[in-house]
Amino acid sequence: MEEFSRERLPIPDPQPPAATSLDARDQSPPFQPRQPLRPPQGAPNVVVVLIDDMGFGAPSAFGGPCNMPTAERLADNGLRYNRFHVTAICSPTRQALLTGRNHHSVGMGVTTEMASAAPGYCGIRPLSAATIGQMLQGNGYNTAAFGKWHQTPARDVSAAGPFDRWPTGEGFEKFYGFLCAEMNHWYPVLFDGTKPVEPTRKPEDGYHLSEDLVDNAIDWVRDQTALKPDNPFFAYLPFGATHAPYHVPQEYREKYRGKFDHGWNRQREITLERQKELGVVPEDAELAPWSEGVPHWDELSAEEQRAAASLMELYAGFAEHTDDQVGRLVDALDELGELDNTMFVYILGDNGASAEGGLGGTLNEHRFASGIPDSAEFINAHDASLGDATTHAHYPVGWALAMNTPYQWTKQVASHFGGIRDGMIVHWPAGITERGGLRDQFHHVIDIVPTILEAAGLPHPTEVNGVAQQPIEGTSMLYSFNDADAPDRHRVQYFEMVGNRGIYQDGWMAVTRHGTPWVMVQDGVRRSFDDDEWELYNTNVDWTQSHDLAEEHPDKLRVLQQLFLVEAAKHNVLPLDDRMTERENPLEAGRLDLMGDRRSVTFHAGAKRLTEETAPNVKNRSHTLTALVEVPEGGAEGVLVAQGGHTGGWSFYFHDGKPCYAYNYFGTVVQHVRAPEAVTAGEHEVSVRFDYDGGGVGKGGTATLRIDGTEVASGRVDATIPYYFAFDETFDIGVDRASPVTDDYAPVDNAFTGGLRRLRVDLDDDQWSDVEAASAFRTAHE
């Protein structure tokens, strides 16, 4: 029996015995060495692996076309959960996963980049909701996270912090990964703890982010088992894959060449057949209705079919490559003799498959998100480069629907299973007797934390770091591990994302879809939530939400609608907020950003890794960039300041000794303004003035270069990026990290070769906002 409580963390130091003598040799009884804190006897190692943007019908372990042998191996020796649910989008699922509370309960009603001031949407985890990292670390576990961390408040991701909601401030002793929605897998921008780091290899030398993450995870696990074999460890591995961009070694894409020429409608049929064979859906399960507005495969032209098939080949290769990396970690655990006593949780998706590539797919999802689709001819013309660093690809909506087989709708749509149901595997030979078992109990991502705690013999903490804890809202799944027929314990669950809503109770589910996920750009027309049509399903007999019973059972629907309101009020869901693109702008969202109202910021050389939320906002406004430089004999080369990369951005740099400005419009057009002469050796002030045209967002402007106050060149920029440059690129001083804005300089090796004394950014007050653009749109159409 332990002599201390584990409910209050950190556990207080034990009271030392009193001294009984003047001479240490006479101490009686002798002092004993203080024992290190450890979890209860028998607590397992824990590994949680999370795949990004993967639907229920994608992995082969759940009947899908993406070959994932590691998932199959773990499932065949563990358990498949076929009624496991998430929140329909990334940050909310991750915050719910790590805290055991519903996403609105911990302030993450939507992604960090779209946070607002409302309590359920602020993007700031309350201290009253400790993470599983804090809980396990406080009980003697060694803890680490590798990969995508998309929960830190956007304004905190800079060298100024604060760092309390970075991974190392949330219970993870080791972190290696990135802090944003997605990442370039060839040229990532990474952190080791809170320090910006660069990969030690380049893509031409075989570098890939997923492989790098697993290399680091394996090294860490080996260190733990070698140095502290009696302490269990917790490793969290959330991949950036399979979220766009689809970056994968060419040989993996080639494995699937021609494998999807039959199209998405036929793929749904093939997948459903395989799912029934595996038993992950019942024999009487039907394909859910096809989403309106999405073309069937036979309605596409030959060019459109080839473009769509090639993007799906790319995605499938990306999925298999990621699973192979998981396999390396599993093999390492096996070699260390730790696999049997490791509870390995493999979650095959943080939401349903993504429809954010639009109806035709895209080579640049940022371009599509701003309302600029790619033609099939354009995609096919770049077939040879798919998956490399020049593309930022995303497949079409039709494939997202197929990857969510047998369910309807997609990521963002929290009302229907296509957005919220994903495959999940638990492998733990020391704790699960059945091999290859199937579990159909209803569960949710908030159930992972209480499951880990119960498996480790740990209580739910009542206080962490002096802060009383709000209740963990999940239900432990441990009851189902060795009882396939155990009745459901998680009986009620609400769902909400950007206005899409659902409420589940004992198999019945009332849902309403508020928007269409591939309509990314708002048109200024406000849609009333009261106008949304509710549907009713009895999923006890209708596994795929195929038969709407709203008209047959209006009383049941009304009861569930009222239950949704009760749950919404309880968990900070209200007021509902359906804004998407607008909320990327802190001013429109009503949240604070790092720059606030400042109109002038001076940076020192080497400032880097600023996200769009922490960098000066130059979009849709006039601004000036001024650098004080020391040009060496022979001239200077390299970047003074840059934001974004090959998919969109701008750069102020030296090329052939001449100051230059480049504006990259979504990777389609790069316009340059170049000084006619090289700058002489010595100290100089060089600047570029950008005069924005105004009249709305995304308009053009004029860029003017000056040297020591004298105009030397001027040129037009026809259009600018209105909403977001890139999630996986940064604002950097003295270098252009990740991918380059322009081909005038190389990736990575483009640092300014002269002396950069300082760089000042001055912002005018003429910025056009999304609200103004929406108002102008309405005026023009009234």
C-alpha positions in Angstrom: 0.0 0.0 0.0 1.4 3.4 -1.0 1.9 5.9 1.7 1.0 8.9 -0.5 -1.8 10.1 -2.7 -1.5 10.3 -6.4 -4.5 12.6 -6.8 -2.6 15.8 -6.3 0.3 16.4 -8.7 3.1 16.9 -8.4 3.4 14.4 -5.6 4.9 16.2 -2.6 8.4 15.2 -1.4 8.4 12.7 1.4 9.1 13.9 4.9 12.7 13.1 5.7 13.5 11.4 9.0 15.1 13.5 11.7 18.8 13.5 12.5 19.5 11.4 15.7 23.2 12.0 16.2 26.0 14.6 15.8 28.1 12.2 13.8 26.7 10.7 10.6 28.3 7.3 11.5 26.1 7.2 14.6 22.8 8.0 12.8 20.2 5.4 13.9 18.5 4.1 12.0 20.8 5.0 9.0 19.4 7.3 6.4 18.1 5.5 3.3 18.5 6.7 -0.2 15.4 8.4 -1.5 13.7 6.2 -4.0 12.7 7.7 -7.4 9.1 8.2 -8.1 7.6 5.4 -10.1 4.0 4.5 -11.3 2.3 1.6 -9.6 3.7 -1.9 -10.1 2.7 -3.3 -13.5 2.0 0.0 -15.2 2.7 -0.5 -18.9 4.6 1.6 -21.4 2.3 3.6 -23.5 2.7 4.6 -27.2 0.0 6.7 -28.9 0.3 7.1 -32.7 -2.0 9.5 -34.5 -2.4 9.6 -38.3 -3.5 12.9 -39.8 -6.4 13.3 -42.3 -7.2 9.6 -42.8 -10.8 8.3 -43.2 -12.3 5.1 -41.9 -12.2 3.5 -45.3 -8.6 4.3 -46.2 -6.3 1.8 -44.3 -6.2 -1.8 -45.3 -6.6 -2.8 -41.7 -10.2 -1.5 -42.0 -10.8 -2.7 -45.6 -9.3 0.3 -47.5 -7.0 0.4 -50.5 -4.0 1.9 -48.7 -1.7 -0.9 -47.8 -0.7 -0.5 -44.1 0.9 -3.7 -43.0 1.9 -2.4 -39.5 -1.7 -1.5 -38.7 -2.7 -5.0 -39.9 0.0 -6.6 -37.8 -1.1 -4.7 -34.6 -4.7 -5.4 -35.3 -4.2 -9.1 -35.9 -2.5 -9.3 -32.6 -4.7 -6.9 -30.7 -8.1 -5.3 -31.1 -9.8 -3.3 -33.8 -12.3 -0.7 -32.7 -14.9 0.1 -35.4 -17.0 2.6 -33.6 -14.3 5.1 -32.5 -15.0 8.8 -33.0 -13.0 12.0 -33.2 -14.0 15.7 -33.5 -13.9 16.3 -37.3 -10.8 18.5 -37.4 -7.3 18.4 -36.2 -6.5 20.8 -33.2 -9.8 19.9 -31.4 -9.2 16.1 -31.7 -5.6 16.5 -30.4 -6.6 18.7 -27.4 -9.4 16.2 -26.6 -7.0 13.3 -27.0 -4.4 14.7 -24.6 -6.8 16.0 -21.9 -9.7 13.5 -21.9 -12.2 16.3 -22.1 -14.4 17.5 -24.9 -12.8 20.0 -27.3 -15.0 22.9 -26.4 -14.5 22.2 -22.7 -10.8 22.9 -23.2 -11.2 25.9 -25.5 -10.5 24.2 -28.8 -13.8 24.4 -30.7 -11.8 24.9 -33.9 -8.1 25.0 -34.9 -5.6 27.3 -33.2 -5.4 29.5 -36.3 -9.1 30.3 -36.2 -9.5 30.8 -32.4 -11.8 33.6 -31.1 -12.4 35.2 -27.7 -15.3 32.8 -26.9 -14.5 30.4 -24.0 -15.1 27.3 -26.1 -13.1 28.6 -29.0 -10.2 30.5 -27.5 -7.6 28.0 -28.4 -6.1 28.1 -24.9 -6.1 24.9 -22.8 -7.3 25.8 -19.3 -4.9 24.9 -16.5 -7.8 23.0 -14.9 -7.5 20.4 -17.7 -4.0 18.9 -17.4 -2.7 16.8 -20.2 -2.0 13.1 -20.1 1.7 14.0 -20.4 1.4 16.0 -17.1 -0.5 13.2 -15.4 2.0 10.5 -16.4 5.1 12.6 -15.8 3.8 13.5 -12.4 3.5 9.8 -11.6 7.0 8.8 -12.7 6.7 8.1 -16.4 9.3 9.4 -18.8 7.4 11.3 -21.5 8.1 12.5 -25.1 6.3 13.7 -28.1 7.4 13.6 -31.8 5.6 15.2 -34.7 2.7 17.5 -35.2 1.7 19.7 -32.2 -1.3 21.8 -33.2 -2.5 22.9 -29.8 -0.2 25.8 -28.8 -2.0 29.1 -29.0 -0.9 30.6 -32.3 0.4 33.9 -30.8 2.7 31.9 -28.5 4.7 30.2 -31.3 7.7 32.5 -31.3 11.0 32.9 -29.6 9.2 35.2 -27.0 6.9 32.4 -25.9 5.4 31.9 -23.4 6.3 28.3 -23.5 3.9 26.9 -20.9 1.6 25.5 -23.6 4.4 24.2 -25.8 4.9 20.4 -25.4 7.7 20.8 -22.9 5.4 22.9 -20.8 2.6 20.4 -21.0 4.2 17.3 -19.5 6.5 16.2 -22.3 10.2 16.1 -21.3 11.3 15.7 -24.9 9.7 17.2 -28.0 10.9 17.1 -31.6 8.5 18.3 -34.3 6.5 21.2 -35.5 3.8 23.5 -34.1 1.2 24.2 -36.9 -1.4 22.6 -39.0 0.7 20.9 -41.7 4.3 20.6 -42.7 6.6 20.4 -45.8 8.0 16.8 -45.4 11.1 17.6 -47.5 12.0 21.0 -46.0 10.3 21.1 -42.5 10.6 23.9 -40.0 11.2 22.0 -36.7 11.8 22.6 -33.0 13.8 20.5 -30.5 12.1 21.5 -27.3 11.7 25.2 -27.8 14.8 25.7 -30.0 14.4 26.0 -33.8 16.5 23.3 -35.5 17.2 22.2 -39.1 17.3 18.7 -40.4 20.8 17.4 -40.7 20.2 16.0 -44.1 18.5 17.2 -47.3 15.9 15.4 -49.5 18.6 14.6 -52.1 20.4 12.7 -49.3 17.3 10.7 -48.4 15.7 13.0 -45.9 11.9 12.7 -45.1 10.1 14.2 -42.1 8.2 11.0 -41.1 11.4 9.0 -41.1 13.1 11.7 -39.1 10.4 11.7 -36.4 10.6 7.9 -36.0 14.4 8.0 -35.9 14.2 10.4 -33.0 11.4 8.4 -31.3 13.4 5.2 -31.6 16.5 6.8 -30.2 14.6 8.2 -27.2 12.9 4.9 -26.4 16.3 3.1 -26.6 17.7 5.6 -24.1 14.9 5.2 -21.7 15.1 1.4 -21.7 18.9 1.5 -21.3 19.1 4.1 -18.6 15.8 3.6 -16.7 14.6 0.1 -17.4 12.3 0.1 -14.3 10.5 3.3 -15.4 7.7 2.9 -18.0 7.6 5.5 -20.8 5.0 7.4 -22.7 5.7 8.2 -26.3 3.2 10.3 -28.3 3.8 10.2 -32.1 1.4 12.4 -34.1 2.5 12.3 -37.7 2.1 15.3 -40.1 1.1 12.6 -42.6 -1.3 12.0 -44.2 -2.3 15.7 -44.2 -1.5 17.6 -47.3 1.0 18.2 -48.7 1.4 14.7 -50.0 5.1 14.4 -49.9 6.4 10.9 -50.4 9.4 9.1 -52.0 8.6 8.3 -55.6 8.8 4.5 -55.2 5.8 4.6 -52.9 3.7 6.4 -55.4 4.8 4.0 -58.1 3.4 1.1 -56.1 -0.1 2.4 -56.8 0.3 3.4 -60.4 -2.9 2.5 -62.2 -4.5 1.1 -59.0 -7.3 3.7 -58.9 -8.2 4.0 -62.5 -11.5 2.3 -61.7 -12.6 5.5 -59.9 -14.0 6.5 -56.5 -17.5 5.0 -57.0 -16.2 1.6 -57.7 -13.6 1.9 -54.9 -16.4 2.4 -52.4 -18.0 -0.9 -53.5 -14.6 -2.7 -53.3 -13.9 -1.3 -49.9 -17.3 -2.1 -48.5 -16.9 -5.7 -49.6 -13.5 -5.9 -47.8 -14.9 -4.3 -44.7 -17.7 -6.9 -44.5 -15.1 -9.7 -44.9 -13.1 -8.2 -42.0 -16.2 -7.8 -40.0 -15.6 -4.1 -39.3 -19.0 -3.3 -40.6 -22.1 -5.6 -40.5 -23.2 -7.7 -43.4 -26.2 -5.6 -43.9 -24.3 -2.3 -44.0 -25.1 -0.1 -47.0 -23.1 2.6 -48.7 -24.3 5.9 -47.4 -25.8 8.4 -49.9 -23.3 10.1 -52.2 -22.8 13.8 -51.3 -24.7 16.2 -53.5 -22.7 18.3 -55.9 -19.9 15.8 -56.2 -19.5 14.2 -59.7 -19.6 10.5 -60.2 -16.5 9.0 -61.8 -18.2 8.3 -65.1 -19.1 12.0 -65.3 -15.4 13.0 -65.5 -13.5 13.5 -68.7 -10.5 11.3 -69.4 -8.2 14.2 -68.3 -10.1 14.6 -65.1 -10.0 10.9 -64.3 -6.2 10.7 -64.9 -5.6 13.8 -62.7 -7.8 12.4 -59.9 -6.3 8.9 -60.1 -2.8 10.3 -59.9 -3.5 12.3 -56.8 -5.1 9.2 -55.1 -2.0 7.2 -56.1 0.1 9.8 -54.3 -2.1 9.7 -51.2 -2.0 5.9 -50.9 1.8 5.9 -51.3 2.0 8.5 -48.5 -0.2 6.4 -46.2 1.9 3.3 -46.8 5.1 5.1 -46.3 3.9 6.5 -43.0 2.7 3.1 -41.8 6.2 1.7 -42.7 7.7 4.2 -40.3 5.3 3.1 -37.5 6.5 -0.4 -38.3 10.1 0.6 -37.6 9.1 1.8 -34.2 7.2 -1.4 -33.5 10.2 -3.4 -34.5 12.4 -1.4 -32.2 10.1 -2.0 -29.3 10.1 -5.7 -30.1 13.9 -5.9 -30.3 14.1 -4.2 -26.9 11.7 -6.7 -25.4 9.2 -4.0 -24.6 6.4 -4.6 -27.2 4.3 -7.0 -25.1 4.2 -4.7 -22.1 3.5 -1.6 -24.2 -0.1 -0.4 -24.7 0.2 0.7 -28.3 -2.8 2.8 -29.4 -2.9 3.4 -33.2 -5.5 6.0 -34.2 -6.0 6.0 -37.9 -7.2 9.6 -38.4 -7.8 12.7 -36.3 -10.8 13.4 -38.5 -12.4 11.9 -41.6 -10.7 12.1 -44.9 -10.2 15.7 -46.1 -12.3 17.3 -48.8 -10.2 20.5 -48.7 -8.7 19.8 -52.2 -11.9 20.7 -53.9 -13.9 18.8 -56.5 -10.9 18.4 -58.9 -8.0 18.2 -56.5 -5.1 20.7 -56.4 -1.3 20.9 -56.6 -1.5 23.7 -54.0 -4.2 23.6 -51.3 -3.5 27.2 -50.3 -4.3 28.3 -53.8 -7.6 26.3 -53.7 -8.4 27.7 -50.3 -8.4 31.2 -51.8 -10.8 30.2 -54.5 -8.4 29.3 -57.3 -8.8 25.7 -58.6 -6.3 23.8 -60.7 -7.5 22.3 -64.0 -7.0 18.6 -64.7 -4.7 19.6 -67.6 -2.5 21.6 -65.2 -2.3 18.7 -62.7 -1.5 16.2 -65.5 1.2 18.5 -66.9 3.0 18.2 -63.5 2.5 14.4 -63.1 6.2 13.7 -62.9 6.7 16.0 -60.0 3.8 14.8 -57.8 5.0 14.2 -54.3 8.2 16.2 -54.6 9.1 19.6 -53.0 7.6 21.6 -55.8 4.1 20.4 -55.2 1.6 20.8 -52.3 -1.0 18.3 -53.5 -4.4 17.3 -52.2 -6.8 14.8 -53.8 -10.4 15.6 -54.9 -13.5 15.4 -52.8 -14.6 12.2 -54.6 -11.6 10.3 -53.1 -12.3 11.8 -49.7 -15.8 10.3 -49.9 -14.3 7.0 -51.0 -11.8 7.0 -48.2 -14.6 7.5 -45.7 -16.5 4.4 -47.0 -19.1 3.4 -46.0 -20.1 6.7 -44.4 -21.2 10.0 -45.9 -19.5 13.4 -45.9 -15.9 14.3 -44.8 -13.6 16.1 -42.5 -15.2 19.3 -40.9 -18.6 17.6 -41.0 -19.1 16.7 -37.4 -22.7 15.7 -38.1 -22.0 12.5 -40.1 -19.7 9.6 -39.6 -17.6 10.4 -42.6 -16.2 13.3 -40.6 -16.0 11.8 -37.1 -15.6 7.9 -37.3 -12.0 6.5 -37.7 -10.4 3.1 -37.2 -8.5 2.6 -34.0 -6.3 -0.3 -32.9 -5.1 -1.3 -29.4 -2.2 -3.7 -29.1 -1.1 -4.8 -25.6 -0.3 -8.5 -25.3 0.3 -8.3 -21.6 -3.2 -6.8 -21.0 -5.4 -8.2 -23.8 -5.9 -11.9 -24.1 -7.7 -12.0 -27.5 -5.7 -11.7 -30.7 -7.4 -10.2 -33.7 -10.5 -9.2 -31.8 -13.1 -6.8 -32.9 -14.8 -4.3 -30.5 -17.9 -2.4 -31.5 -18.5 -0.5 -28.3 -19.1 3.2 -29.0 -16.1 5.3 -28.0 -14.6 8.7 -28.5 -11.1 10.2 -28.5 -11.7 11.6 -25.0 -11.7 8.0 -23.8 -8.0 7.5 -24.4 -6.8 9.4 -21.3 -9.0 7.5 -18.8 -8.1 4.2 -20.5 -4.4 4.9 -20.0 -4.9 6.0 -16.4 -6.8 2.8 -15.5 -4.3 0.6 -17.3 -1.5 2.2 -15.3 -3.5 2.0 -12.0 -3.6 5.8 -11.6 -6.4 7.9 -10.3 -7.9 10.9 -12.1 -6.0 13.8 -10.6 -8.0 16.3 -8.6 -5.2 18.9 -8.5 -2.3 19.6 -10.8 0.3 22.3 -10.1 -2.0 23.8 -7.5 -5.0 24.1 -9.8 -8.2 22.1 -9.1 -9.0 19.9 -12.1 -12.2 19.9 -14.1 -13.6 16.3 -14.4 -12.2 14.1 -17.1 -15.2 13.6 -19.4 -14.1 10.5 -21.2 -15.0 6.9 -20.3 -12.2 4.3 -19.9 -12.3 1.6 -22.6 -10.5 -0.9 -20.5 -13.7 -2.7 -19.7 -13.9 -3.8 -23.3 -10.4 -5.1 -23.7 -11.2 -8.6 -22.5 -15.0 -8.6 -22.9 -16.1 -8.3 -26.5 -19.8 -8.4 -25.5 -19.6 -5.8 -22.7 -22.4 -3.2 -23.1 -21.5 0.3 -24.1 -20.5 2.7 -21.3 -20.0 5.8 -23.4 -23.7 6.4 -24.1 -24.1 10.1 -24.9 -21.8 12.2 -27.0 -22.3 15.6 -28.8 -20.4 16.7 -31.9 -19.9 20.2 -33.4 -17.6 21.8 -35.9 -18.1 25.1 -37.7 -21.9 24.8 -37.2 -22.2 21.1 -38.2 -23.8 19.4 -35.2 -24.7 15.9 -34.0 -25.9 14.3 -30.8 -25.6 10.6 -30.1 -27.6 8.7 -27.4 -27.7 4.9 -27.1 -27.4 4.4 -30.9 -29.8 7.1 -31.9 -28.3 10.1 -33.6 -29.7 13.5 -34.6 -27.5 15.5 -36.9 -27.6 18.7 -39.0 -25.0 19.7 -41.6 -24.5 23.5 -41.8 -21.9 23.9 -44.6 -20.0 22.3 -47.3 -16.3 21.7 -46.4 -14.8 22.3 -49.9 -16.4 25.8 -50.1 -13.5 27.4 -48.4 -13.9 31.1 -49.3 -16.8 32.9 -47.6 -19.0 35.0 -49.8 -20.3 37.4 -47.1 -23.7 35.7 -47.0 -24.7 34.8 -43.4 -26.6 31.6 -43.0 -29.0 31.1 -40.1 -28.5 28.1 -37.9 -32.3 28.0 -37.5 -32.5 27.1 -41.2 -30.5 23.9 -40.9 -32.4 20.7 -41.5 -32.1 18.0 -38.9 -31.8 14.3 -39.7 -32.5 11.4 -37.4 -30.8 7.9 -37.6 -31.1 4.7 -35.6 -27.5 3.5 -35.9 -28.4 0.3 -34.0 -29.9 -0.9 -37.2 -28.7 1.6 -39.8 -24.9 1.4 -39.4 -24.1 4.1 -42.0 -26.7 6.8 -41.5 -28.4 5.9 -44.7 -32.1 6.2 -43.7 -33.3 9.5 -42.3 -36.2 8.9 -39.8 -36.8 12.5 -39.0 -40.3 12.5 -40.5 -41.2 9.2 -39.0 -40.1 10.0 -35.4 -40.4 13.8 -34.8 -40.8 13.3 -31.1 -37.5 11.4 -30.9 -35.8 14.1 -33.0 -37.1 16.8 -30.7 -35.8 15.0 -27.6 -32.3 14.7 -29.1 -32.3 18.3 -30.3 -33.0 19.4 -26.8 -30.3 17.1 -25.5 -27.8 18.7 -27.9 -28.6 22.1 -26.4 -28.1 20.7 -22.9 -24.7 19.2 -23.9 -23.8 22.4 -25.8 -24.5 24.6 -22.8 -22.5 22.2 -20.5 -19.4 22.1 -22.7 -19.1 25.7 -24.0 -20.3 25.0 -27.5 -22.4 28.1 -27.6 -22.5 30.5 -29.3 -22.1 28.6 -32.6 -19.5 30.0 -35.0 -19.4 28.9 -38.6 -16.8 31.3 -39.9 -13.8 29.7 -41.6 -11.6 31.9 -43.7 -12.5 35.1 -41.8 -11.3 33.7 -38.5 -7.8 33.3 -39.9 -7.5 37.0 -39.4 -7.1 37.8 -35.7 -9.0 41.1 -36.1 -12.1 39.4 -37.5 -11.9 36.5 -35.1 -11.6 38.7 -32.0 -8.4 37.2 -30.7 -5.1 38.8 -29.8 -2.1 38.3 -32.0 1.5 38.9 -31.0 1.9 42.2 -33.0 -1.4 43.7 -31.8 -1.7 47.3 -33.0 2.0 47.9 -33.6 2.8 49.5 -37.0 6.6 49.2 -36.8 8.8 46.3 -35.8 12.5 46.2 -35.9 14.2 42.8 -36.1 17.8 41.7 -35.6 19.6 39.4 -38.0 18.7 35.8 -37.5 15.1 36.3 -36.2 13.2 33.4 -37.6 10.4 30.8 -37.3 7.7 33.4 -37.0 4.3 32.1 -38.0 1.7 34.3 -39.6 0.1 34.9 -36.2 3.4 36.2 -34.8 4.8 38.0 -37.8 3.8 41.5 -39.0 0.7 41.2 -41.1 1.6 42.7 -44.5 -1.5 41.2 -46.3 -4.0 43.5 -48.0 -2.1 46.7 -47.0 0.7 49.0 -47.9 4.0 48.5 -46.1 7.7 49.2 -46.2 10.7 46.9 -45.6 14.0 48.6 -44.6 17.3 46.9 -44.1 20.6 48.4 -42.9 23.3 46.2 -44.5 27.0 46.0 -44.8 27.9 44.8 -48.3 31.3 43.0 -48.5 33.9 43.5 -51.2 32.7 41.5 -54.3 29.0 42.1 -53.4 26.3 40.4 -51.3 23.9 37.6 -52.0 21.0 36.0 -50.1 17.8 36.8 -48.3 17.2 39.8 -46.1 13.6 38.9 -45.2 11.1 36.4 -46.6 7.7 35.0 -45.8 6.1 31.9 -47.3 7.7 29.7 -49.9 7.2 28.1 -53.3 3.4 27.8 -52.8 3.1 31.5 -52.1 4.9 34.3 -50.4 7.3 37.2 -50.9 11.0 37.8 -50.5 13.4 40.8 -50.2 16.9 39.7 -51.1 20.2 40.2 -53.0 20.9 38.4 -56.3 24.0 39.0 -58.3 24.8 41.8 -55.9 21.5 43.6 -56.6 18.6 44.2 -54.3 15.4 42.4 -55.5 11.9 41.8 -54.5 9.8 38.8 -55.5 6.1 38.1 -55.0 5.0 34.5 -55.5 1.3 34.3 -56.2 0.2 30.8 -55.1 3.1 29.2 -57.0 1.6 30.1 -60.4 3.3 33.5 -61.0 6.4 34.9 -59.5 6.8 38.6 -60.3 10.2 40.3 -59.7 11.4 43.8 -59.2 15.2 44.1 -59.5 17.7 46.9 -59.1 19.6 47.6 -62.3 23.0 47.8 -60.6 24.9 46.0 -57.9 25.3 47.7 -54.5 28.8 48.9 -53.8 30.8 47.7 -50.8 30.1 49.4 -47.5 27.1 50.3 -45.3 23.8 51.0 -47.1 20.1 51.3 -46.4 18.0 49.3 -48.8 14.3 49.3 -48.8 11.2 48.1 -50.7 7.9 50.0 -50.5 4.7 48.2 -51.4 1.8 50.4 -52.2 -1.4 48.4 -52.1 -4.1 49.1 -54.6 -7.0 48.7 -52.1 -10.6 48.1 -53.0 -10.7 44.6 -51.4 -8.6 41.7 -50.3 -6.0 40.0 -52.6 -5.6 43.1 -54.9 -2.3 44.1 -56.5 0.1 46.8 -55.8 3.4 48.5 -56.8 6.8 47.6 -55.3 9.5 50.3 -55.3 13.1 49.6 -54.5 15.3 52.2 -52.9 19.0 52.4 -52.1 20.0 55.0 -49.5 16.7 56.7 -50.1 17.0 56.9 -53.9 14.5 55.0 -56.1 16.3 52.5 -58.3 13.4 50.2 -59.6 9.7 49.9 -59.5 7.2 47.2 -60.8 3.7 45.9 -60.6 2.4 43.0 -58.6 -0.8 42.0 -60.2 -2.5 40.2 -57.3 -1.6 39.3 -53.7 -2.5 36.5 -51.4 -5.5 37.6 -49.4 -5.9 35.2 -46.4 -2.9 33.0 -45.6 0.5 32.4 -47.1 1.2 28.9 -45.8 0.8 26.9 -42.6 4.1 25.1 -43.2 6.2 28.2 -44.0 7.5 31.0 -41.8 8.6 34.7 -41.7 12.4 34.7 -41.4 15.1 37.4 -41.2 18.4 36.9 -43.1 17.3 33.6 -44.6 14.4 31.9 -46.4 13.7 28.7 -44.5 11.8 25.7 -45.8 11.0 26.1 -49.5 12.2 29.2 -51.4 9.9 31.9 -52.6 11.8 32.4 -55.9 14.2 30.3 -58.0 16.7 33.2 -57.8 18.2 31.3 -54.8 18.5 27.8 -53.5 16.4 26.2 -50.8 18.1 26.2 -47.3 21.5 27.6 -48.5 20.3 31.2 -49.1 21.4 33.2 -46.0 22.5 36.8 -46.6 26.3 36.9 -47.1 26.7 40.5 -46.0 26.2 42.0 -42.6 22.5 42.6 -41.8 22.4 45.2 -39.0 18.6 45.4 -38.7 15.4 44.9 -40.6 12.4 47.2 -40.0 8.9 46.5 -41.1 6.5 49.5 -41.2 2.8 48.9 -41.8 0.4 51.4 -43.1 -3.1 51.8 -41.7 -4.9 51.1 -45.0 -5.4 47.3 -44.4 -8.5 45.9 -46.0 -10.2 43.3 -43.8 -12.4 40.4 -44.6 -15.4 42.2 -43.0 -14.9 45.1 -45.5 -14.6 42.7 -48.4 -17.8 40.9 -47.3 -19.6 44.3 -47.0 -18.4 45.3 -50.4 -19.6 42.0 -51.8 -23.1 42.5 -50.3 -23.3 46.0 -51.5 -22.5 45.0 -55.1 -25.1 42.3 -55.0 -28.0 44.1 -53.3 
